């Protein structure tokens, strides 16, 4: 019996590896994602954990090392999800957003940010085009930031120290607050979590405007204490680890630098050079 076990073990390992590869890499044309769940974790969002997808209630496979936040397409043919490995941020804790297409068995990075993603909201525009509102927060502070992502192309709008206060099929309204003192806990409204003082800017933006903009490129920028964090473009084989936070207060990026959109910058015009999503980075944090 012992000899039989020794002989079969390598064979079983090989078969398991082949089955796993077939599930992850084989396009499932015509199928739908019928269920999305996450591996057991002590808390959600998990840091990190596997996202487990079920296709047509029969085929199940894992997308490894996600951070527990996702949004499924209206037609269930793709799902977007968060991972570590954004554009840096406080001690390299910024997050990225990826789209997985079940028909192509293809994953595409569609956003790289400096902040932690707290919530994804899917909005359908008048023309039937989906947009994702990405609500973010800077670690160790109460400051909130927002991005808008075209799930088929990438991040097309972002604003720091801001939130989107209303949406409809035509567009959205964004309110921006300036100085960090506005976001101190004693300055916030208890019911909304937003600054009591009036916003510095409130603007209305149509979804149609965003269709003409190139994808936003957030240049790599890291601040905070010393730490090294490896990010990779292969989310099925993600090797990064969640950075460990401390009680130190982060220092925000310098305003008006490329890719930061300090004044709620809309994305670049189509003729300008845009970012190249999907590129892995190694972040060295000073």
N, C-alpha and C positions, 0 to 999 in steps of 0.2 A: 504493500500500500504506500509506503514511504517513497519507494522508487517511482511509482506511478505519478505521485504528486509532483515530484521533481521534474519529470518529463513533461507533464501537462502545463506547469506554471508558465514557462516562456510562451507556449502556444496561446494560452488564454490572454496573456498580456498583449501579444501581437494582435489577436482578434479584437480586443477591446480598443486598441489604438486605431485600428482600421475603421471600426464602427464609429468611433468618435469623430474621426476625420470626415467620414462620409456625411454625418449629420451636420457638421459645421460648415462644410464647403460645398455641398450639393444644392444647387438652386431648387426651390420648391415652387415652380411656376404654377399659378392658378390657385395656390393654397392661401389661407388666411391665418393670422395669428389669433387664436381663440382664447388664450390665457397668458397672462404675464404675472409671475410671482418671483419672490426673492428667497434665496437660501436663508435658513434660520440665522438670526442675528440678535444680539442682546438689545439693540436699539435700531430705530429707523430714523433717518437714512443710515444704512449700514456702512461700515468703513473698514474695508470694502466687503462686498459679497457678490455671489453669482446671481445674475438675472436668468430665470428659467422660462423659456418660451415654449408654448404648445401650439403646434400647427394642426388645424382641423381636428382638434381633440384627439389626435393619434400620435404624432411625432413630437418628442420633447428633446430639447437641447439647451445647453448653457451658453451664456455670454459671460465670461469671467471678469472679475474685479470691477464691478460697477459700484456706484455709491447709493443705490436704492431709490433714485428718482427717475420716473419715466413718463412718457405720454404715447399712447397708441394712436395711429392714424385713423381717420374716420372710416376708411375702407379696410382697415386691419391688414394692410399689405406692408407696413413698416412700423417701426417703433423707435422713438428717440430715448436716449438714456444718458445719465451723467457718469463721468469717471474722473479720477484725479489726473493731473498732467495738463493743466491749462497753460496760461502765459506767465506763470510765476505767482505774483501776489505775495501776501504775508507768509514768509517762510516757505514759499513754494506750494501753498495750499490751494491755489486757484484751480478751478474745475473746467472740464471740457464737456461738450455735448456731441454725441454721435447719433447717426441714424443707421439702423439695420434694415435692409430690404430683403424680405423673405424670398421674393421671386428670383433675385440675383445671388442670394447668399452673400451679400456685399455690405460691408460696413464703411461709413464715410464720416469723417470728423466735420462737424458743421459749426462749431463754436469753440473758441479758446478764451477763457476769461481769467481775471485776477482774483475773483471772489468765489464764495461758496454758493451754489445754487440751492435755493430754498423751495422754489415752487415753479412748475411748468403749467402754463394755461394755453390751451389750443383754441384759436379763434378762426372762424371762417369768414373771409371777406365777401363782399357783394358778388364778386365774380366767381366765387367758389374756391378761391385759393386759400390754403391754410397758412396761418402764422402762429408762431409760438412766442408768448410773453414769458420771459425768463426773469424771475424775481431773485435777486442775489443780496447777500450781506457780507460785509467785511468782517473777517474773524476778530473776535475779542472786542468788537464795538457793536453799536446799534445802528450804524450807518447802512442805508439800503441803496441798492443800485438796480438798474433795469436794462435788459436787452430785448430786442425783437429779432427773432430768427425766422428766415424763410427755410423750412425744413428740407427743401429740395436744393438749396444753394448754400446758405450759411447765415451768420449774423449780419444784419443790414442796418441796425440802429442800436445805439447804446447811450445811456445817460447816467452819470454818477451823481450820488446824493439825490436820488430821484425815485419816484414811483409812478406807475401808470394808474390814474385814478378812475378812468372810465373807458369802456370799449363798446363798439357796435360794429355792424357789418361794413360801415364806411371808413372808420378809422379809430383813433384813440387819443386820449388827452393825457399828457405827461406833466407832472409838477416837479420842479427842481428846487432844492434848497442848497445854499452855498456853504457858509462856514461850518466847520465841524462842531462848534459849540451848539449848533441847532439840534444836534443828535445826542447831546448828553441826556442821561435818563431823566433828570429833573426838568428838561425842556420839552419832553414828549407828552403828547396827549395819552392819557391812560387807556382810552377805549380804542384808538386807532394805531397807536405806536408811532405816529408821525409827529414832526415838530409842531408846537403850538403856533409858532410865528408863521406868517404868510409865506408861501414859496416865493423865491426870487423870480422864477419864470414859470408860466403855465402856457403850454402850446398845444394846438390841435394838429395832428398829422394824419393824413389819409393813407390807407393801405396802398393805394395806387402809386403814391410817391415812392414807396419802398421797392416797388418792382423795377425801378429804373436805376437803382443804386447797386454798386459793386459790393462784394462781401467785405466787412470790416476786418482789418488786420490789426490785432493787438500785439505790439512788439513785446518781446520778453522783458519783464521788469520784476525784480524781486526785492523785497525789503523785509527787515526783521532780523532775528537772531540767526546764528550759524546753523545750517542744516543742509544736507544733501539729499535730493529726491530725484529718482530716475523716472522719466515718463517715456512711454513707448506708444507707437501708433497702432500696435496689434492688440486690440482689446480682447481678443480670444486667448491671448497669451500674455496678459498684462503683468509686468513684473514689479510695478511700483508698489510702494507702501504708503499708508496714510501718515502724513507728517504729524508729529506729536506737538500739540499746542502748549503754550505756557501762559502765564498771566501777564506777559509783557504786552504793552500797547503797541499796535502797529503804526507805522508812519505812512500816510497815504502817498501815492505817486505824485510827482511834480505835475502841476496843471499845465495844460496846453502843450504837452509833448505828443509826438505822433502815436496814433493808435489808442490814446486814452480818452478822447472825447470829453474833456473836462467840462465843456458847456453843453453836454447832451448832444455830442456830434452825431449827425446822421452819417451813414456810410459813405464811401467814396462814390463819385460819379463813375459810370460804366467805363469811361475811357481811361481812368486812372489805374495804376498798378494795384492789384488786390492781393490779399494774402493767399497762401498755399496751405489750406487745411490738410490735416492728415500727416504732418511731419512730426516725428518724435523729437523731444528735446531732452538734454541733460541739464538740469538747473543746479548751478553752484551758488549757494546762498552765502553772502558775506557775513 
